[in-house]
């Protein structure tokens, strides 16, 4: 069902403050920022090999990432796995009794379609399924 680790989401209070560490100190390839209105975040993408790190900065106090930062401070927010067919993946998980936050995929960054698995079903790790958009890289 899963094809690869698509990205690891890291919650940060400020993209501007967090970027230099990943881009300059670690030497990751920075490929720009994007606002994701459905998630109330601005994201910055950095590549390392085939995987990406997605820095998440909340754009509103109502953002799930803002609530995460309040509770936990900056750090790993979620792990996203690539899937070929997100509807089939959701159906398979639900059939196995997995609790979904998103029973229906929604739009994510880079034209991807995404769905989150409830952390109560995944040992406390917020887990995202990610079907690549046609113009994604």
N, C-alpha and C positions, 0 to 999 in steps of 0.2 A: 504493500500500500504506500509506504513512504519511499521517496526517491533519494533524499539527501537532507542534511540540515540546511535549510534555506538561509536562516539568519538567527542571531541571538539578539534579542531586544534588551537594551540597557537604559534604564530610567535615569535621566539627568535633570538638574534644575536649569541648566543653561547649555545649549549646544555650543555657543561661542567659547565657554570655559572648558568644556569637555573635549572638544575637537582636537586641540593641539596635542594632547597625550596620544590619542589613537593615530592621528595623521603624522605628527612630527616625531614623537618619541618612539612609537612602535613602527612607524613607516608604512601604515596601511594606505591603500589607495582610496582617496576621498572622491565620491562620485556625486556630490550635491545634496541639497536639502529639498524637502517637499512638505507641504502642509497636508495633513489627512483630516479633513473636517469631520468625518464620521467618527473618528477616534479622539478628536479635540487635542491633537498633537502636531508638532513639527518634528520631522525626522531627518536625520543625516545618515547617509549610507557610506560605509567603508568596507572595502573588500580585502579579504585575506584568503588566498587560494581560491577555491570554489565557493567559499562561504562569505557571508556578510555579517557585519555588526551594524545594528540599527540603533542609533542613539535617539531616545524619545524625550522630547521636551513638551510639557503640557502647555496648551494655549488657553486653558480656562481652569479655574479652581474645581469645576465640575468634571474635569477629565479623569478617567480611571487612573491615568498615570500620576496626576496630581495627588489623588487619594493614596496611591501606592507610596509616593515620596513622603507624604505626611506620616504614614504608618511605619515605613521601613528605611527611609532615606534613599540616596542614590544606590543603584546596583542592578543586578540581573533581574529583568522584569518578566521575560518569557523566552521560550525556545520555539522556533518555527521550523516545521518540517515541510519540505516540498511534496506535493501530491500531484498526480496527473489529472485526476478527476475528483474534484472536491465533494460533489454530491454523493458519489459512490463511497468515498471515505467516510463522510458523515453518516450515511446509512449503515455502513458496516459497524462503525463505533456504537451507534445508537442500538443496533441489534444486539451488541455485546453488553449492553447495559451502561455504556459510558454516558455521563451527563455532559451536555453541551451548553455553552453560553450562547452560541450561535447555531441554531438548528438549520438556519438558512444562511448561505454564504453572503458576505457583504464585501464592498469594495475597499481595498487597501491601497498602499502606495504602489507606484509603478504599474498601475492597471491590474494588479493581482486581485484574485478573489480569495478572501480569507474567512476562517471560522475558528473561534476559540473553544477549547475543551475546558470544562470547569475544573479548577485545581483540586476539588474534592475527589475527582475521578482519576487524577494523575499525580497522586502523592504530593500535592502541594505545589507542583510546578505548573504555572500557567503555560499551556501548550497551544500553539497556533498551527493550523493547517493552512497551507499557502499554495494555491494553484497559480502558476506564473501567468501574467498577462501577455498578450501577443507582442507587445512592444517592450517587454522587460529584457534585462541583460543578465 
